[in-house]
Amino acid sequence: MRLNANALPSLVLELWDWRLQLPIDAKGNFSGKAAEVKVLGSYTHKDYFHPGSDGGVVLAAPVDGATTGGSILCPVRIARDELLGPG
């Protein structure tokens, strides 16, 4: 299979039941509560989650930024949402 450097991450990875936490809050700042994206089908972010030049997927995780409640670490992560079913 040939990878396409312009493909959405959801065309490279099966992301229908995954969610993404970003190091920024809802306003794009590095403070406050970390933003969470629950639908990744057409989602990209130029700094943190986008197609790679080699056709892969880039997930950038800086060492600082917005956090989840009670956390002191930057929470950039992608996690499978086990509570969701197909559809």
N, C-alpha and C positions, 0 to 999 in steps of 0.2 A: 504494500500500500504506500503510495506516495503522499507525503504530508504537504499541506498547503499553508504557507506562512501567513495567509490572510484569513484563514478559517477561524470562526468563533471558537472559544475554548470548548463549548458544548458540542461542537462537531468533532473534536479531537478526543474528548473524555465524555463518558456517560454521566451527566450531572443532574439528572431529573430529581434525584432525592438527596441532593447535597445543598449545603448553605455555606456562605462565606462571611467571615467577620473581617472587617477592615480596620486599619490603624487610625482611622479618622472618624469624627462624629458626623451627624447628619448634615452639618454645615460645612464639612470639609476641613475642620480644624483638628489638630492633634490633641485636643483636650475634650473632656466630656465623655459620654458613653460611646463606645465603639459601634459603628454602623454595621448592620447585618443585612445581607442580601439573601433572600430565601428562594428566589427564582433566578437561576443562572442561565437559562436557555439562550438569551440574547445579550447577557450582561458582559461588559468589559469595563476595565478602568485603566486608563493610560499609564498609571504608576504602579498598580498593584496586581492586576489580573487581566492579562491580555495575550493575544497570539504571539508566539516567539518567532524570531526570524528563521528558525530551522523547521517551523511547522509544529512545534510543541506548544506548551502552555507555560507562561511566566506567572509565577505567584511570588511576589516580592514581600518580604517580611522585615521591615525596619525594626531597630531595637527600641524605638520610643514611639509614642502615639497615644491615642485614646484607648481606654481599657474597658473591660466589663466591670460590673460592680464588685468592689472589694479586691480587685486584682492590681498588682503593681507592675505587671509585665504587659507588654504590647500583645494583643490577642490575635494577630493576623493568623488566620487558619481557615482551612476548608474542612468541613466535617459532614459526614453522612448523617442525614436526618432519619433516624430509625423509626420515628413515629409516623412518618408519612408513608403512604402506600402509593402504588402507581396511579397516575391520573390525578 
